[in-house]
């Protein structure tokens, strides 16, 4: 295998990632910088920082 070739299992993993649903965080947080997400009754806070990073806290 050459240095620039992608290993077969990495290519397969990348193809699987492409099948996942994708959401723009700014669509989830249309006004402001925070949104609440609920999973199995647990509330999480999704926050967009001033630097444009995402933080998810419980």
C-alpha positions as CSV (number, residue, x, y, z in Angstrom):
1,X,0.0,0.0,0.0
2,X,1.4,3.4,-1.0
3,X,1.6,6.4,1.4
4,X,-1.4,8.2,-0.2
5,X,-3.8,5.2,-0.4
6,X,-6.7,4.9,2.1
7,X,-6.9,1.6,3.9
8,X,-10.1,-0.3,2.9
9,X,-11.6,-0.3,6.4
10,X,-11.1,3.5,6.6
11,X,-12.9,4.0,3.3
12,X,-15.7,1.8,4.5
13,X,-16.0,3.8,7.8
14,X,-16.0,7.1,5.8
15,X,-18.8,5.8,3.6
16,X,-20.9,4.9,6.7
17,X,-20.3,8.4,8.2
18,X,-21.7,9.9,5.0
19,X,-25.0,8.0,5.6
20,X,-25.6,9.6,9.0
21,X,-28.1,12.5,9.3
22,X,-26.4,15.9,9.5
23,X,-27.8,19.0,11.2
24,X,-26.5,22.5,11.2
25,X,-26.1,23.6,14.9
26,X,-27.3,27.1,14.0
27,X,-30.6,25.5,12.7
28,X,-31.1,23.9,16.1
29,X,-30.3,27.2,17.9
30,X,-32.0,29.8,15.6
31,X,-32.0,32.6,18.2
32,X,-29.2,33.0,20.8
33,X,-26.5,30.6,21.6
34,X,-28.1,27.8,23.6
35,X,-30.7,25.0,23.1
36,X,-31.9,22.2,25.3
37,X,-31.8,18.6,24.0
38,X,-33.7,15.8,25.8
39,X,-32.7,12.2,25.6
40,X,-34.6,9.6,27.7
41,X,-35.8,12.3,30.1
42,X,-32.3,13.7,30.6
43,X,-31.9,17.4,29.6
44,X,-28.7,18.5,27.9
45,X,-27.6,22.0,27.0
46,X,-26.0,22.6,23.6
47,X,-24.1,25.9,23.5
48,X,-22.3,27.7,20.7
49,X,-19.3,29.6,22.1
50,X,-18.0,32.9,20.8
51,X,-15.2,31.0,19.2
52,X,-17.7,29.0,17.2
53,X,-17.2,25.7,19.1
54,X,-20.0,23.5,20.4
55,X,-20.3,22.5,24.0
56,X,-22.8,19.8,25.2
57,X,-23.4,19.6,28.9
58,X,-25.7,17.6,31.1
